[in-house]
């Protein structure tokens, strides 16, 4: 549940300061919905070593590869993002 609590905390920041984040709350919702579906191996195990030992990468996809795919990333980008230097 710590991951969901962290997502909730980030969601609050995105909600109150949307222009400060390059991503939308849709990304956080997507991560929350899929963190236990086992569709993606990214969240299986407690560390990278456990995922390697279980050969997770050969049987599941990486959620970040899906998100950063050019066909999908547009749905998670915030058009109101104001980049600060």
C-alpha positions in Angstrom: 0.0 0.0 0.0 3.0 2.4 0.3 3.1 2.8 -3.5 -0.6 3.7 -3.6 0.0 6.2 -0.8 2.9 7.7 -2.7 0.7 8.0 -5.8 -2.0 9.7 -3.8 0.5 12.2 -2.4 1.8 13.0 -5.9 -1.8 13.2 -7.1 -2.4 15.9 -4.5 0.5 17.9 -5.8 -0.6 17.5 -9.4 -4.1 18.5 -8.5 -3.0 21.7 -6.7 -0.1 22.6 -9.0 -1.0 21.1 -12.4 1.2 23.5 -14.4 4.3 22.2 -12.5 4.1 18.6 -13.8 4.8 17.3 -17.3 2.4 14.5 -16.7 -1.3 14.4 -15.9 -3.2 12.6 -13.2 -4.2 10.1 -15.8 -0.7 8.6 -15.6 -1.0 8.3 -11.8 -4.4 6.6 -12.2 -3.0 4.2 -14.8 -0.1 3.3 -12.5 -2.5 2.7 -9.6 -4.8 0.6 -11.7 -2.0 -1.7 -13.0 0.4 -1.9 -10.0 -1.1 -5.3 -9.0 -2.6 -6.6 -12.3 0.6 -8.6 -13.2 0.1 -7.4 -16.7 3.4 -5.5 -16.2 6.3 -7.0 -14.4 7.6 -3.7 -13.2 5.9 -4.0 -9.8 6.6 -7.7 -9.2 9.1 -8.5 -6.5 10.7 -6.1 -4.0 13.8 -5.3 -6.1 15.4 -5.6 -9.5 17.3 -8.7 -8.4 14.1 -10.5 -7.5 12.7 -9.6 -10.9 15.8 -10.9 -12.6 15.8 -14.2 -10.6 12.2 -14.8 -11.5 12.8 -13.9 -15.2 10.0 -11.4 -15.1 11.1 -9.6 -18.2 10.7 -12.7 -20.3 7.0 -13.2 -19.3 5.7 -9.7 -18.7 6.0 -6.3 -20.3 7.5 -3.2 -18.7 4.9 -0.5 -17.8 7.4 2.3 -18.7 7.9 0.9 -22.2 4.1 1.1 -22.7 3.8 4.6 -21.2 6.8 6.0 -23.2 5.7 4.5 -26.5 5.0 7.3 -28.9 1.4 6.1 -29.5 0.6 6.2 -25.7 2.7 9.0 -24.2 0.5 11.8 -25.6 -2.4 10.7 -23.4 -0.2 11.2 -20.3 1.4 14.5 -21.1 0.1 17.7 -19.6 -0.5 20.4 -22.3 -0.6 23.1 -19.5 2.9 22.2 -18.2 5.0 25.3 -17.7 8.7 24.4 -17.9 10.8 26.4 -15.4 14.5 26.9 -15.9 
